Amino acid sequence: YSRVSPLEIGEEEEEDHEGIGPLEKVVHQTEHHHDDDEDNPFVKTLLPDSGISIGGHLLVEGVFTVKLLKFLALTFGLIALFHTIVANVPLLSDRDKNLKLWHIWRYEGNLIVFDSVVFFLVGRLWKQRGVDHLGWIIPLLIANIYYESQHFIAWLSHSATLYEMHCIWPWELWMFVALLVPTIGGVVLAHVWRAYQKKLLVLKLSELFLCALFFLVPMLGSSYFHLHHWYAGWLIGMHCNFDKWWSRAAMAYCWGMYINGIAVYGRDPVLTCEYSYWLSTDNRCPYMKCYLEAMKHKNDTTTGVVEMIAADWRNCSATGFHP
């Protein structure tokens, strides 16, 4: 449609620009608003958003393309940087020691691009200034520092799974979460109030519903479900998409969660071994023949093959695979 919703474009009233389309109108208003902040070191971008050229030769054209490429470059660059740091600092031993940087590039690179494009579109990053500024990078770095510091605090070193929450989480962690509730609740209420003010609440709720429907609901019934922090950061962060400092900070922090999770542990599937099992059997991988044959005689203890059964999170003494 031809009308552009007033989604936080410089807190200005919509103006009529004869002869230009909706996307160009948004770009014009966004650039006009950003020009007012050029002296602010926290929001000044390292590279221009309008285009990139080398020696007068245009390299990248178009605001949308430039911002997307900068977002992708920042994502892949920081994943590589943090992976290298964690892999080479002995103190940071809480990581996937089998994970190599080329594993991420070969097996997960295309999925990271998919995640980034969805985040970029739903997050309205093409309507904000590029991500190459301190106001975006600092919250992202804080998220990575926090997640790496968990290794040094025993009661923080736990996953957000139903089994761990029900059976393993210590009281200190529950108290910590309780202290975070007012902060997280305040950020959520700020977004709700902002959406209501801008008459965008129905739109935002529709986006939340659709994202939950496609990216969360299909997996909730699985016993293998594990809400990795890379996934939580990706799913939550894209909805912190108002062009206000507190919303941008929340989004950047969530993207820091995403980057940290992949750099340290890889982009592990949310359905863990269930997804791996399905891929292996669906592709008829030869190594599955041993397991499938053993399952035909699973009561025979001499096979030495353990059946893949997720432990019941309601029973703290249950044996089996814990996602």
TAJOQUI-V288250 format. One record per residue. N is the residue number from 1. RES is the residue in three letters. SS is DSSP state (h for helix, s for strand, l for the rest). PSI is psi in whole degrees, -180 to 180 (none if undefined). NEAR is the number of other C-alpha atoms within 12 Angstrom. Layout:
N:RES:SS:PSI:NEAR
N:RES:SS:PSI:NEAR
This chain:
1:TYR:l:167:7
2:SER:l:-13:12
3:ARG:l:137:16
4:VAL:l:128:22
5:SER:l:141:23
6:PRO:l:66:25
7:LEU:l:79:34
8:GLU:l:37:32
9:ILE:l:84:32
10:GLY:l:13:27
11:GLU:l:30:20
12:GLU:l:161:16
13:GLU:l:150:16
14:GLU:l:140:20
15:GLU:l:154:19
16:ASP:l:124:17
17:HIS:l:102:17
18:GLU:l:133:9
19:GLY:l:3:9
20:ILE:l:154:15
21:GLY:l:177:16
22:PRO:h:-43:22
23:LEU:h:-44:22
24:GLU:h:-34:23
25:LYS:h:-44:25
26:VAL:h:-44:35
27:VAL:h:-43:29
28:HIS:h:-48:26
29:GLN:h:-39:30
30:THR:h:-46:34
31:GLU:h:-37:26
32:HIS:h:-42:20
33:HIS:h:-40:23
34:HIS:h:-29:27
35:ASP:h:-28:19
36:ASP:l:-15:14
37:ASP:l:13:19
38:GLU:l:-24:18
39:ASP:l:-6:11
40:ASN:l:113:14
41:PRO:l:-21:14
42:PHE:l:-18:22
43:VAL:l:4:30
44:LYS:l:122:24
45:THR:l:149:28
46:LEU:l:-40:22
47:LEU:l:152:22
48:PRO:l:150:27
49:ASP:l:-18:36
50:SER:l:-23:28
51:GLY:s:158:23
52:ILE:s:129:22
53:SER:s:155:16
54:ILE:s:118:9
55:GLY:l:33:7
56:GLY:l:-4:9
57:HIS:s:124:10
58:LEU:s:126:13
59:LEU:s:-45:15
60:VAL:s:132:22
61:GLU:s:140:18
62:GLY:l:132:21
63:VAL:h:-46:29
64:PHE:h:-48:31
65:THR:h:-43:25
66:VAL:h:-46:31
67:LYS:h:-39:37
68:LEU:h:-44:36
69:LEU:h:-37:31
70:LYS:h:-38:34
71:PHE:h:-44:39
72:LEU:h:-42:31
73:ALA:h:-42:21
74:LEU:h:-43:29
75:THR:h:-54:35
76:PHE:h:-37:32
77:GLY:h:-43:21
78:LEU:h:-32:32
79:ILE:h:-46:40
80:ALA:h:-43:28
81:LEU:h:-50:23
82:PHE:h:-36:36
83:HIS:h:-43:37
84:THR:h:-42:23
85:ILE:h:-50:23
86:VAL:h:-36:34
87:ALA:h:-21:25
88:ASN:h:0:16
89:VAL:l:111:14
90:PRO:l:-32:13
91:LEU:l:-28:15
92:LEU:l:71:23
93:SER:l:-7:21
94:ASP:l:85:26
95:ARG:l:173:30
96:ASP:l:103:22
97:LYS:l:-15:20
98:ASN:l:-15:16
99:LEU:l:128:25
100:LYS:l:158:25
101:LEU:h:-36:31
102:TRP:h:-24:17
103:HIS:h:-45:22
104:ILE:h:-44:29
105:TRP:h:-44:23
106:ARG:h:-46:15
107:TYR:h:-20:19
108:GLU:h:-5:25
109:GLY:h:-44:24
110:ASN:h:-34:17
111:LEU:h:-35:20
112:ILE:h:-39:34
113:VAL:h:-44:24
114:PHE:h:-49:16
115:ASP:h:-44:32
116:SER:h:-42:36
117:VAL:h:-44:27
118:VAL:h:-45:25
119:PHE:h:-42:34
120:PHE:h:-42:37
121:LEU:h:-53:24
122:VAL:h:-35:29
123:GLY:l:0:36
124:ARG:l:32:35
125:LEU:h:-21:44
126:TRP:h:-13:37
127:LYS:h:-10:43
128:GLN:l:174:42
129:ARG:l:164:46
130:GLY:l:160:41
131:VAL:l:-2:40
132:ASP:l:59:34
133:HIS:l:159:31
134:LEU:h:-34:24
135:GLY:h:-21:32
136:TRP:h:-39:38
137:ILE:h:-36:33
138:ILE:h:-51:25
139:PRO:h:-34:28
140:LEU:h:-43:36
141:LEU:h:-38:28
142:ILE:h:-41:25
143:ALA:h:-43:31
144:ASN:h:-39:36
145:ILE:h:-42:23
146:TYR:h:-48:22
147:TYR:h:-31:35
148:GLU:h:-25:31
149:SER:h:-17:21
150:GLN:h:-29:22
151:HIS:h:-28:20
152:PHE:h:-3:16
153:ILE:l:106:16
154:ALA:h:-43:15
155:TRP:h:-8:21
156:LEU:h:-14:26
157:SER:l:65:23
158:HIS:l:153:26
159:SER:l:160:26
160:ALA:l:66:27
161:THR:l:159:29
162:LEU:h:-40:27
163:TYR:h:-48:30
164:GLU:h:-41:28
165:MET:h:-39:23
166:HIS:h:-34:20
167:CYS:h:-25:22
168:ILE:h:-34:25
169:TRP:l:128:24
170:PRO:l:165:20
171:TRP:h:-31:16
172:GLU:h:-39:17
173:LEU:h:-39:23
174:TRP:h:-38:20
175:MET:h:-41:14
176:PHE:h:-45:16
177:VAL:h:-41:20
178:ALA:h:-37:14
179:LEU:h:-28:13
180:LEU:h:-21:14
181:VAL:h:-47:15
182:PRO:h:-39:14
183:THR:h:-50:16
184:ILE:h:-43:19
185:GLY:h:-37:15
186:GLY:h:-41:16
187:VAL:h:-42:27
188:VAL:h:-46:23
189:LEU:h:-36:19
190:ALA:h:-40:24
191:HIS:h:-40:33
192:VAL:h:-46:26
193:TRP:h:-40:17
194:ARG:h:-43:25
195:ALA:h:-39:28
196:TYR:h:-42:17
197:GLN:h:-40:17
198:LYS:l:6:22
199:LYS:l:41:18
200:LEU:l:9:22
201:LEU:h:-43:21
202:VAL:h:-41:15
203:LEU:h:-46:19
204:LYS:h:-42:28
205:LEU:h:-35:18
206:SER:h:-42:15
207:GLU:h:-43:24
208:LEU:h:-44:25
209:PHE:h:-47:17
210:LEU:h:-41:17
211:CYS:h:-43:23
212:ALA:h:-40:19
213:LEU:h:-41:15
214:PHE:h:-34:14
215:PHE:h:-6:23
216:LEU:l:-50:24
217:VAL:h:-44:15
218:PRO:h:-21:14
219:MET:h:-13:21
220:LEU:h:-28:19
221:GLY:l:-2:11
222:SER:l:139:25
223:SER:l:-11:28
224:TYR:l:5:31
225:PHE:l:130:33
226:HIS:l:116:34
227:LEU:l:83:34
228:HIS:l:149:31
229:HIS:h:-21:36
230:TRP:h:-37:37
231:TYR:h:-40:35
232:ALA:h:-44:29
233:GLY:h:-41:32
234:TRP:h:-46:40
235:LEU:h:-38:35
236:ILE:h:-44:35
237:GLY:h:-34:41
238:MET:l:-18:36
239:HIS:l:-5:42
240:CYS:l:69:40
241:ASN:l:27:39
242:PHE:l:145:39
243:ASP:l:59:35
244:LYS:l:151:27
245:TRP:h:-39:24
246:TRP:h:-32:25
247:SER:h:-41:36
248:ARG:h:-39:39
249:ALA:h:-41:33
250:ALA:h:-42:39
251:MET:h:-46:43
252:ALA:h:-39:44
253:TYR:h:-44:36
254:CYS:h:-39:40
255:TRP:h:-29:49
256:GLY:h:-38:42
257:MET:h:-45:40
258:TYR:h:-50:43
259:ILE:h:-44:46
260:ASN:h:-45:44
261:GLY:h:-42:39
262:ILE:h:-40:44
263:ALA:h:-35:44
264:VAL:h:-40:40
265:TYR:h:-13:34
266:GLY:l:167:38
267:ARG:l:67:38
268:ASP:l:142:32
269:PRO:l:145:29
270:VAL:l:-30:29
271:LEU:l:15:30
272:THR:h:-124:27
273:CYS:h:-24:25
274:GLU:h:-42:26
275:TYR:h:-42:21
276:SER:h:-41:19
277:TYR:h:-45:24
278:TRP:h:-45:16
279:LEU:h:-44:16
280:SER:h:-43:18
281:THR:h:-38:19
282:ASP:h:-33:13
283:ASN:l:5:13
284:ARG:l:46:14
285:CYS:l:131:16
286:PRO:l:-33:13
287:TYR:l:-14:14
288:MET:h:-16:20
289:LYS:h:-39:17
290:CYS:h:-45:20
291:TYR:h:-46:22
292:LEU:h:-38:22
293:GLU:h:-40:18
294:ALA:h:-33:21
295:MET:h:-19:21
296:LYS:l:-20:14
297:HIS:l:45:17
298:LYS:l:-18:18
299:ASN:l:-9:13
300:ASP:l:107:14
301:THR:h:-8:12
302:THR:h:-10:11
303:THR:h:-30:17
304:GLY:l:6:15
305:VAL:l:127:20
306:VAL:l:132:22
307:GLU:l:139:25
308:MET:l:98:23
309:ILE:l:127:20
310:ALA:s:137:26
311:ALA:l:147:25
312:ASP:l:116:24
313:TRP:l:-20:27
314:ARG:l:-19:19
315:ASN:l:106:17
316:CYS:l:-17:18
317:SER:l:7:15
318:ALA:l:143:15
319:THR:l:163:17
320:GLY:l:-171:19
321:PHE:s:130:21
322:HIS:l:108:31
323:PRO:l:none:30
